[in-house]
Every structure is written in C-alpha cells, then in structure tokens.
Amino acid sequence: MSLLEVTDLHAGYGMVNVLAGLSLTVDEGESVVILGANGAGKTTTLRAMSGMIPATGSMRFDGVEMLGRRVDRLVAAGIAHVPQGRGTLVDLTVEENLRVGAYTRHDDGVDGDINRWCEVFPRLGQRRDQAAGLMSGGEQQMLAIARAFMSRPRLVLLDEPSLGLAPLVTREVFDRVDELVKETGTAVLIVEQNANLALQFAARGYVLESGRIVIEGTADDLLADDSIRRAYLGGGA
C-alpha cells in the first residue's frame, strides 16, 4: 500500500475548476515530481492536498482518508507543506519560525531539533536571532524547508523550491533536500519548473495538463521521452 493515494481529486477557485479528476501515489520514502506548464494545476494540487482550498475526491494517507481535514490535523498526521513563495513569517526570527513548525508537537525534542537544523543549514545557525525577512531568498527557502521538517513529517509537499533563486542556490537547496530525504526516509512530492533538475532528484514523475495526469513514469523514462524533452527540457532526444 502506498503512503499517499490521491484519487479523482477535483479542486479550484470559485466557479473555476482547475483539477479534473487527478490521481497519483507516493510510496514511503519516495521522491516524486509533478511537471506541467504554467496553469496546469500543479500548485492547486498541493494546496488541495494540504487543506488550503476545498477539494473533493479521496486522499488516503497511510490508509486513512484525510481530504477535508483541518491543516493542523494533516500536520499532526505527518504531512508538511512548503508553499510557493516559501510562506516565511518575516517578522519572526529564524528560531521563532522553526518553533512555529513544531506547533503540533508535544515532546521535549524541539530544542534539539532546532539545533540540528541550524547545523544542517549553517546559514540559519548564523542568523538564528535575525528576522527572517532580512534574509536572502535562498536562505528563506532553506528556512521554509527546515520549518517543515520541524514537524517530523512522513511526507513533505514542496512547491517550486527554485522559484526566484540563482542556479547555484537552487542546486544547493536540491542537494540538501536530497540528503534529508535519504537521512530521514521522508517522502517528498515536489512541484518544480526546473524539470531537468527535478527529474535528477526524483524517482518518479507525473506530467499534468489541464488538471489531469497525462503521462507518468520513472524519472529515467521521462528524461528519455522525446515529447517531455521538447516540452520541458529544451530540446529533442
């Protein structure tokens, strides 16, 4: 049984239906990418799954139906979301942001985890008492990822982590997330415009068009697919 099973997902904004019966799966510890053109419904998919917008259909997490549950219940169940634009609390310090990420926890390991993530992302440790809004875009993205991992999730929904970042910073963010996935066994479902980099990171991928999955396969198969190369990787085979 997959860790995450999404079936016939419909969602949108007001009278506009963006997702038209989307279905996908993510296994325990697996990295999966969703590709698609602007407006295909990638961000809407993650927002629907994380409870940010209403949705219908089914989303079973570890066998339990989760669609329609409050955000705090999803986080407590083990689902964390790093939204597009990072969602950093700019007036709070780095440490305060990290504590917000642990708000559903009731254990004595929060301080230890804050120290850990400040070591994993040294720039956060250097700016621990600094307001998050004073950091660069790359540093805020690292903070957003660390904050998500503060809840000790089993699945992280990661929306456009490269948005607005320089190529070298983007590579650093992806490399660090890859290390975290391997170290913690956390599954990741990532939406990303940088298809080449995302397919190097992920094990499998889905291609989304007009709110539906039109192609799915292993990352190697998608990288070798001529139509995918032309549409998302800048050239033919």
C-alpha positions in Angstrom: 0.0 0.0 0.0 1.3 3.5 -0.9 1.9 6.1 1.8 -0.2 8.6 -0.2 -3.1 7.6 -2.5 -4.9 10.5 -4.3 -7.9 9.5 -6.3 -10.2 11.6 -8.6 -9.2 14.9 -7.0 -11.2 17.9 -8.0 -10.5 21.5 -6.8 -10.4 25.0 -8.0 -11.2 28.6 -7.1 -14.8 29.9 -7.0 -16.6 28.8 -10.2 -13.3 27.8 -11.9 -12.5 24.1 -11.6 -8.7 23.5 -12.0 -8.3 19.9 -11.1 -10.4 17.5 -13.2 -10.1 14.1 -11.5 -6.4 13.9 -10.7 -4.9 10.6 -9.3 -1.4 9.9 -8.1 0.5 7.9 -5.5 3.7 8.4 -3.4 5.4 5.5 -1.6 7.1 5.6 1.8 10.4 7.4 1.5 9.9 8.1 -2.3 10.6 11.3 -4.1 8.0 12.2 -6.8 7.8 15.2 -9.1 4.8 16.9 -10.8 5.7 18.6 -14.0 3.5 20.8 -16.2 3.1 24.2 -17.9 2.0 27.3 -16.0 -1.7 27.0 -15.3 -1.7 23.2 -15.5 -2.8 22.9 -11.8 0.4 21.9 -10.1 0.2 24.4 -7.2 -3.5 23.8 -6.9 -2.8 20.1 -6.4 -0.6 20.7 -3.4 -3.0 23.3 -2.0 -5.9 20.9 -2.2 -3.9 18.2 -0.6 -2.7 20.4 2.3 -6.2 21.7 3.1 -5.6 25.2 1.8 -8.5 25.1 -0.6 -11.7 22.9 -0.7 -11.5 19.7 -2.7 -13.5 16.6 -3.5 -12.3 13.1 -4.2 -10.1 11.0 -2.0 -6.7 11.4 -0.3 -5.7 8.5 1.8 -2.6 8.9 3.9 -1.3 5.6 5.4 -4.7 4.1 4.6 -6.7 6.9 6.4 -8.9 9.3 4.5 -7.5 12.8 5.0 -9.2 15.0 2.5 -11.2 17.9 4.1 -9.4 17.7 7.4 -8.0 20.8 9.1 -4.5 21.8 8.4 -3.3 21.1 11.9 -4.7 17.6 11.7 -2.8 17.0 8.5 0.4 18.2 10.0 -0.1 16.1 13.1 -0.7 13.1 10.8 2.6 13.6 9.2 2.1 15.9 6.2 4.0 19.1 5.8 3.7 21.7 3.1 6.3 24.2 1.9 4.2 26.6 -0.2 5.1 28.5 -3.3 6.7 31.8 -2.1 8.0 30.0 1.0 5.5 31.4 3.5 8.2 32.6 5.8 7.0 34.6 8.8 9.2 37.6 8.0 8.7 39.5 11.3 9.7 36.4 13.4 13.3 35.3 13.9 14.8 32.2 12.3 14.4 30.3 15.6 10.8 31.5 16.1 10.0 30.3 12.6 11.4 26.9 13.4 9.3 26.8 16.6 6.2 27.5 14.6 7.0 24.4 12.5 6.8 22.3 15.7 3.5 23.7 16.9 1.7 20.4 16.7 4.4 18.6 18.7 4.2 17.9 22.5 7.6 16.4 23.1 10.8 17.6 24.7 12.9 17.3 21.5 12.0 20.6 19.9 15.1 22.5 21.1 17.3 19.7 19.9 15.7 19.7 16.5 16.2 23.5 16.2 19.9 23.0 16.9 20.0 20.2 14.4 18.5 22.2 11.6 20.8 25.1 12.3 23.7 22.7 11.8 22.1 21.1 8.6 21.6 24.6 7.2 24.6 26.6 8.7 23.2 29.9 7.3 20.2 29.5 9.6 22.5 29.0 12.6 24.4 32.1 11.7 21.1 34.1 11.5 19.3 32.3 14.3 18.2 35.5 16.1 17.7 37.6 12.9 14.3 38.4 11.5 13.6 36.0 8.6 12.5 38.9 6.3 16.1 40.2 6.3 17.5 37.0 4.8 18.1 36.3 1.1 15.6 34.3 -1.0 17.8 31.2 -0.8 18.1 31.5 3.0 14.4 31.9 3.4 13.8 28.8 1.2 16.2 26.8 3.5 14.3 28.1 6.5 10.9 27.1 5.0 12.2 23.6 4.4 13.7 23.3 7.9 10.5 24.6 9.4 8.5 21.9 7.5 10.9 19.2 8.8 10.4 20.5 12.4 7.1 18.7 12.5 8.9 15.4 11.8 6.8 14.7 8.8 6.5 11.5 6.8 5.6 13.4 3.6 6.7 16.9 2.5 4.8 18.8 -0.2 7.3 21.1 -1.8 6.1 23.8 -4.2 8.5 25.4 -6.6 11.6 25.5 -4.4 13.7 27.0 -7.2 11.4 30.0 -7.7 13.4 33.2 -7.8 16.7 31.6 -6.8 20.0 31.7 -8.6 21.1 28.4 -10.3 23.8 27.7 -7.7 21.5 28.3 -4.8 18.8 26.1 -6.4 21.3 23.3 -6.7 22.3 23.7 -3.1 18.7 23.6 -2.0 18.0 20.4 -4.0 21.2 18.7 -2.8 20.3 19.4 0.8 16.7 18.2 0.4 18.1 15.0 -1.3 20.4 14.5 1.7 17.4 15.0 4.1 15.2 12.5 2.3 17.9 9.9 2.4 18.8 10.5 6.0 15.2 10.7 7.4 13.3 8.5 5.0 10.8 11.2 4.4 8.7 11.1 1.2 8.6 14.2 -1.0 6.1 15.3 -3.6 7.6 18.2 -5.4 6.2 20.7 -8.0 9.0 22.2 -10.0 9.5 24.2 -13.2 13.2 23.2 -13.4 12.3 19.8 -14.9 15.8 18.6 -15.6 16.9 19.2 -12.0 13.7 17.8 -10.5 14.0 14.6 -12.6 17.5 14.1 -11.4 16.3 14.4 -7.8 13.1 12.3 -8.1 12.5 8.6 -8.6 9.2 9.0 -10.5 7.2 11.8 -12.1 3.8 12.8 -13.3 3.0 15.3 -16.1 0.0 17.4 -15.5 -2.1 19.1 -18.3 -5.4 21.0 -17.7 -5.8 19.4 -14.2 -5.3 15.8 -15.3 -2.3 13.4 -15.3 -1.4 12.7 -18.9 2.0 11.0 -18.5 3.6 9.1 -15.6 6.8 7.1 -15.3 10.2 6.7 -13.8 12.4 9.8 -13.9 14.7 8.0 -16.3 11.8 7.2 -18.7 10.6 10.8 -18.6 14.1 12.2 -19.2 14.3 9.9 -22.2 10.9 10.8 -23.6 11.2 13.0 -26.6 7.9 14.8 -26.1 8.9 15.6 -22.5 12.3 16.8 -23.6 10.8 19.1 -26.2 8.2 20.5 -23.8 10.2 20.8 -20.6 13.9 20.2 -21.1 14.6 22.5 -24.1 15.2 20.0 -26.9 14.6 16.7 -28.6 16.3 13.4 -28.0 
